[in-house]
């Protein structure tokens, strides 16, 4: 069941747990505050998926991780701009 592409799209079969966590944190990062956490978890997910490819059971979810890596990065940049503006106006 883990090798069927259609089944992997519907269920998190064979997907890295870090990829799933990165997806949810990236979604929440649209609120800006948890964006740095989404960025960190996405980086850990990329490393986890790459490491699993060297074993006999590769994990999937790299597309999801890359998307949320970008979203977490953008959210972090926005958060830093907001914080810089807040502290420079004091």
Backbone torsions as a table, in degrees:
resi	resn	phi	psi	omega
1	UNK	NA	-27.5	-178.2
2	UNK	-73.0	-17.9	-179.3
3	UNK	-93.2	-9.5	179.7
4	UNK	-79.5	117.4	-175.5
5	UNK	-62.0	-42.5	179.9
6	UNK	-62.1	-39.9	179.8
7	UNK	-69.3	-36.5	178.5
8	UNK	-66.7	-27.3	177.9
9	UNK	-72.5	-31.9	-177.9
10	UNK	-87.3	-39.7	-176.2
11	UNK	-122.2	150.4	179.2
12	UNK	-79.1	50.1	-179.1
13	UNK	-80.5	125.5	177.2
14	UNK	73.8	10.8	-178.1
15	UNK	-95.1	147.2	178.2
16	UNK	-65.1	134.4	176.0
17	UNK	-61.6	-32.5	176.5
18	UNK	-66.2	-34.9	178.6
19	UNK	-65.5	-39.8	178.5
20	UNK	-65.8	-45.1	178.6
21	UNK	-62.4	-40.4	178.8
22	UNK	-63.3	-37.2	178.4
23	UNK	-62.6	-47.8	-179.9
24	UNK	-68.4	-41.8	178.2
25	UNK	-66.9	-34.9	176.3
26	UNK	-65.6	-38.4	177.4
27	UNK	-64.2	-43.1	178.5
28	UNK	-70.8	-23.4	-178.1
29	UNK	-67.1	-12.0	174.6
30	UNK	-64.2	-16.7	175.6
31	UNK	-83.8	-3.2	175.1
32	UNK	81.5	-45.3	-171.1
33	UNK	-61.3	-47.9	-178.8
34	UNK	-85.2	12.8	-178.0
35	UNK	-58.7	-43.5	178.3
36	UNK	-61.9	-36.2	177.9
37	UNK	-65.7	-40.8	176.8
38	UNK	-62.0	-38.3	179.0
39	UNK	-64.2	-45.1	-179.4
40	UNK	-65.5	-45.7	-178.9
41	UNK	-65.6	-35.1	177.6
42	UNK	-64.2	-40.4	178.0
43	UNK	-64.5	-42.0	177.2
44	UNK	-63.3	-38.5	179.5
45	UNK	-64.4	-42.0	178.0
46	UNK	-60.1	-44.8	179.6
47	UNK	-64.8	-38.6	179.4
48	UNK	-64.6	-43.4	179.7
49	UNK	-66.9	-43.2	179.4
50	UNK	-64.5	-39.3	178.6
51	UNK	-66.6	-36.5	-178.9
52	UNK	-70.3	-22.7	179.1
53	UNK	-70.2	-21.5	177.8
54	UNK	-81.1	-12.8	178.2
55	UNK	-95.6	-176.5	179.9
56	UNK	-79.7	-13.9	-178.3
57	UNK	-122.1	87.1	-179.5
58	UNK	-71.6	143.9	176.7
59	UNK	-95.0	158.1	-177.7
60	UNK	-116.3	175.5	176.4
61	UNK	112.8	15.2	-177.0
62	UNK	-64.7	-36.2	178.9
63	UNK	-62.0	-44.2	177.9
64	UNK	-62.4	-42.9	-178.2
65	UNK	-64.6	-44.2	-179.1
66	UNK	-62.6	-43.2	179.7
67	UNK	-60.9	-47.0	-177.7
68	UNK	-76.3	-21.5	171.8
69	UNK	-64.2	-43.8	178.1
70	UNK	-65.7	-45.2	-179.8
71	UNK	-64.2	-41.8	177.2
72	UNK	-63.7	-38.4	177.3
73	UNK	-65.1	-44.2	177.7
74	UNK	-64.6	-42.3	178.3
75	UNK	-62.9	-37.6	178.3
76	UNK	-66.3	-41.5	178.1
77	UNK	-62.4	-44.6	178.6
78	UNK	-62.0	-42.9	178.6
79	UNK	-61.3	-43.1	179.2
80	UNK	-65.0	-38.2	177.4
81	UNK	-64.8	-42.9	179.0
82	UNK	-63.4	-45.2	179.3
83	UNK	-65.5	-39.3	178.3
84	UNK	-64.4	-41.4	178.4
85	UNK	-65.2	-40.8	-179.5
86	UNK	-64.2	-45.9	-177.1
87	UNK	-77.5	-24.2	178.6
88	UNK	-79.4	-21.9	-179.6
89	UNK	-86.4	-1.9	-179.3
90	UNK	-83.0	NA	NA
